[in-house]
């Protein structure tokens, strides 16, 4: 069975955002939680906490309500000048499977919108499949003669996926790789 899915989260950014982290599409667990990387097995928030040497709650923190966790996560991103969104707006997805390999992309989010409304100077893709989606989006910008072509001039980094399916990387290894975000913010 295939489900047509529409992205349900707004991007997180403001005029002071300097880097953009892109994912592909929210997992079923994230949808249920109500925010990006809400799957308790995804290491996204734990990696950022290590990179920035601070505490960021995750969906595993049962002493807080989801709404409180989401507010803290959103504030963390904005305080550190990080924008967060996903490449895919609409997709077909096999039911009961959140893996990126099971996405058939129908439409992309207009990622350039965030770049124009902020100070984004670098883009970071959470995993190879997100990078592939972003490259397709950029190809679409080019071939459609879009005004969004200036996004193509930004440096784009592909970081190892924070998904638990990427068992090759331990948490410390991921944090080491992802620390390039902090260096970009400070440059």
N, C-alpha and C positions, 0 to 999 in steps of 0.2 A: 504494500500500500504506500502511496506517495501523498504527502501533505504539502499544499502550497502555504508557505509561511511568509508573513510580513514582519519586518523588523519592528520591534515595539519600544525600543529605548531611544530617547533623544541623545544627541551627542553631548558630551561634557566638555565645555571649553568656555573661555571668556576672552576678552580683548588682550589679556596679558599672557595667554597661553603661548609657549615657545616651542614645544615639541608635541607631535601627534603620535599616539600609539593606536595602531589599527589592529582589530581582530577581524574575523571573518563574519560570523553570525552567531547570535546567542544560542547556547545549548538549551535543552529542555529544562535542565536544572536552573540555569540562569533566569529563564522565563518564569519559572516557579518562584524563585527567590525575589525577582523584581529588579535585578540590576546586573551589570556586566560581571562576568566571572563569578557567578553565584554558585557554581558547582563546588561543593566542599573539597573535591579532589584536585581542582585546578589550583596551581601555585602562583597565579598572577599577583595577588595581593601580598602574599608572603615574600615573593621576590622583590617587589617594590619596597616593602618594609625593610628588607635587608639592605637594598641599595641605598636607601635614604636614612638608614639607621634610626628607624622610628617604629612605633606600633601602629599597625593598621588592622582592624578587626576583619574577619572573614565570616562566611556563612557558618563556620564551625563554632563561632562564639555564641553559644546558646544563652548566655546571660544578658545578651542584648537582643532587642527586637530587630527584625529585618530593616525596618524603617530607620532605626538608629544607626545600624551598620552602614546602610547606603548613604546616609547623610555624612558620616565620618569619612567614608571612602571618597565621596564627591568633593568634600572640603579638602581632603589630602591632595587630590589631583589639582584642584585650582590653586591651592597654596604653593604647590611645587611647579606651577605653570605648565602642567601636562594636560593636553586634550586627549579625549578617548572616544573612539567610535568604531564602527565596523564597516567593512567594504560593501557587504551585501545588504540590499534593501529587501528584495523578494527572491525566494528560491523554492524549488521543490525539494523536499527532504523525505527520505524513507522514514516511516513512522517508527518511533521508539529507538532512534539512532541519531545522536547528535554529532557524529563524526563529520569533519569537513569533507572527507572523501565521499560522503553520501549527499552532498549538496549539488543541485543543478541550479546554477545562478540564472535568474530571470532578469533582474535589474540591480544596478549598483546604487549606493548612496552617493550624493554629490559631495565627495570628500573635499573638493576644492573650496566649497562654501566656508569651511572652517579656516582654511588657509587665508582666505580673503578677509575674514572678520577677526583675525588675531595676528600674532607675531610669529607664527610657525616658521622655524628655520630648519627643521629636520623631521622626517617621518620614520617611524619604527613599526615594522610588521611583526606581529606575534606568530612566528612560524612560517614555513615555506609555502603552505597553501594560502595563507593570507597574502604573502608577497605575489603569488601567482594571480590572485584576484586583483590586487592593486595594479599589477602590470597590465592586466586586461582592461581595467578601468582607464589607465593612462593611454593605452592604445586607442580606446574609444574616444577619448578627448582629442587625440591627434587626428584620427580619421574623420571625425565629425566636424572638424574645424571649430572646435569649441573655444570660447574665450578663456577657458580654464587651463589652457596649455602652460601657463606660468608655473603650475604645480610641478611640471616636469623638470624644473630647474633646481628643485630641492634635493638634498642628499636623502637617500632612502636606505635604511638598514634592515636586514632580515635577522631577527633574533630567534634563538631556539624557542620553540613552543613551550608555554607554561602548562600545557595539558598533561594530565597524569599519564596519557598514552605515550608521552615522550619520556619513558623511563630511563633512557640513556643518560639523562642529565639529573644529577642530584640537585637539591635546592641551592647549595653553595655554588655549584657550577653555573646554574642559571643566573644567580645574582652577579657572579663575576662577569658573565657575558652581557647581562642587562645593564651593568654599570656604565656602559657607553652613553646611556640616556643622561645620567648625571653630568658626565663630561661635556656633552652637547649643551646642556643647560648653563654650564659655567663658562663656556667659551664665548 
